[in-house]
Amino acid sequence: MGACAKLSYNGVTQEIWDKMKAKVHAELGITINSDNGKQTEKGFTIAWNYNQSAQNLSLQCVDSPWYAPCSVINSKINDLVEPMLKEKGVKMTSMV
């Protein structure tokens, strides 16, 4: 399957990024050990780019099994990321 839409998040501090990396590893088995990269786990390839000075993060599923629609994949990513941002008082905005 092709790539899903890239998800972007602002207000991601180093503390939040470190928590996200730990949670992604615990829940999805994906080890993120750099600020940008790509990893495949169980047929899903996730790419990420974290810019510490701008405090922004982009995540994208660039490949996945045929049975997993992008809507479900991106929903799962948002379900992991957004609670951590809200916990730290980061205001969520809608992209148009």
N, C-alpha and C positions, 0 to 999 in steps of 0.2 A: 504494500500500500504506500501511497505517497506521503509527503510531509503534511503535518497539521499546521494550523495558523500559529504563529509565534505569539507567545504571551509575554507581556512586559509589565514589570512592577517597579514603582518608584518608592523612595524612602526606605530602601533596604540597607540597614546599617550592617557593619561587620558582625555584630552580635546576632542579628536576625539571620544573616547568611549562614553563620556557623550552626545555628539551631536548625535551619532548613536542611543543611547537608546531613546532619545527624538523623533528622526525621525521614528524609528520602532514603537513606541507607536502611534504617530500621523497618520502614514500611514497604519499600520497593526493592531493596537489595542492590540499589545503585550507589556505588561509591563515587563521591565527588571530592577529589583531592586537589583541585585547582580552581582558579576563578573563571576559566573558560575551557571547554572541552566537549567531549561526546563519549557516550558509553552505551553499549547494548546489553540488555538483560532480558532473558525470556522472550526474545523476539521484538522487543521494543528498544528503539535507539533514541536516546534523549540527548539533545545538545543544550548547552547553557553558556551564558556569558554574564559575568558579574563585574560591574565597574564600581569599585569602592569609592572613588572620589566623587562620582556622580550619584552614588547610591541607587543604581538601577540594576535590575536583573532581567534577563530575557531567558525564557525556557521554550523549547520546541521539541516536540516528538517528530523526528525526521524520517522515521520508518517504524512500521508496526505490522502485526499480523492482519490478515484480511478481515478477520471477524471483529476487530476492535475499531469502531468508528471514532473519528476525531472528536466528536462532541463528547463522548464518554471519556476519552483520554484527557482532553483539556479540562473537563469538569473535575476529574480526579486531581489534576495538577493544582487547579484553583482551590480545591478542598484541602490540600496540604499547605498551600502558601498563605492564603488569605487570613486564616485564623491567627497565624503568627504575626502578620502585619497589624491586624486589628488590636491584638494584645498589646502591642507597643505603641498604639495610638496613631498608626499610619492611616490617613484618610484614603479610602478606596474611591476611585473615580471611574466612571464608565468611559470606554473608548467608543467613539462613533465612527 
